[in-house]
C-alpha cells in the first residue's frame, strides 16, 4: 500500500507545481507584459516563456516520481478511455463549432510573436502539445482520481481507498473542481467531460484510462486549434 507521503508526491505535488506556474503567469504576467514592438518576446507574450518552463519542470517532477506511481495499464480499459475521450471532447467542442462561443481573437498563437515557420514557433507548438496531451493529462488525473476522489471517501487515509471507489461526494467535488478551473464559457463542456471521466474510472477501477482519455481529448483539441485555426480553444 502506498504511503501517505508517496501519495502526495505522486498525486498532489505535480498539479500543485503546475498551478503554481499558472498563478505566476496570471499574477506576474500582467506586471511584466509590455505590448510594444521594441519589447523582448517574453514581455510581449509572457505565456511563451511560462508555458514551456511549466511543461519542463512538471515533466521533470513526474519523471522523478514515476516509480512511485501505482500504474495500472490495461489495453481494453485504455481503449475505452480513447472512446470516452473522443466523445467527451466532441461534446466540449460543439458550442465552438456551432458558433455559440464567439472568437475573441485570443489564444495560443506563437506566430504572432516569432513569425510563421520559425524554429521558435515550432518549438512552442511541440511543447504546447506536450503540455496538453501529456503533462496536463498526468498531473490532473493523478490528482482528481488518484487523490481527491479517494480523499472524499476517507480523508484520514485516502491511500487505502481503492481507485474508482464510488461516492456521491467524490463525484460532486471532483467534477465541480474540474469545472471551475476552466473558463466560464467551458463550464458546460467541462461538466459533461468531468462526469464521463468519473464514470470511466468507476467502471474500470483504474486511473490510466482517465489519463488516456484526457490525453486523447487534449490532443484532439490541440489539433483543432492548430489545424482549423482556432487558437481560442487553448
C-alpha positions, 0 to 999 in steps of 0.5 A: 500500500502506498504511503501517505507521503508517496501519495502526495508526491505522486498525486498532489505535488505535480498539479500543485507545481503546475498551478503554481506556474499558472498563478505566476503567469496570471499574477506576474504576467500582467506586471511584466507584459509590455505590448510594444514592438521594441519589447523582448518576446517574453514581455510581449507574450509572457505565456511563451516563456511560462508555458514551456518552463511549466511543461519542463519542470512538471515533466521533470517532477513526474519523471522523478516520481514515476516509480512511485506511481501505482500504474495500472495499464490495461489495453481494453480499459485504455481503449475505452478511455480513447472512446470516452475521450473522443466523445467527451471532447466532441461534446466540449467542442460543439458550442465552438463549432456551432458558433455559440462561443464567439472568437475573441481573437485570443489564444495560443498563437506563437506566430504572432510573436516569432513569425510563421515557420520559425524554429521558435514557433515550432518549438512552442507548438511541440511543447504546447502539445506536450503540455496538453496531451501529456503533462496536463493529462498526468498531473490532473488525473493523478490528482482528481482520481488518484487523490481527491476522489479517494480523499472524499471517501476517507480523508484520514487515509485516502491511500487505502481507498481503492481507485474508482471507489464510488461516492456521491461526494467524490463525484460532486467535488471532483467534477465541480473542481474540474469545472471551475478551473476552466473558463466560464464559457467551458463550464458546460463542456467541462461538466459533461467531460468531468462526469464521463471521466468519473464514470470511466474510472468507476467502471474500470477501477483504474486511473490510466484510462482517465489519463488516456482519455484526457490525453486523447481529448487534449490532443484532439483539441490541440489539433483543432486549434492548430489545424482549423485555426482556432487558437481560442480553444487553448 
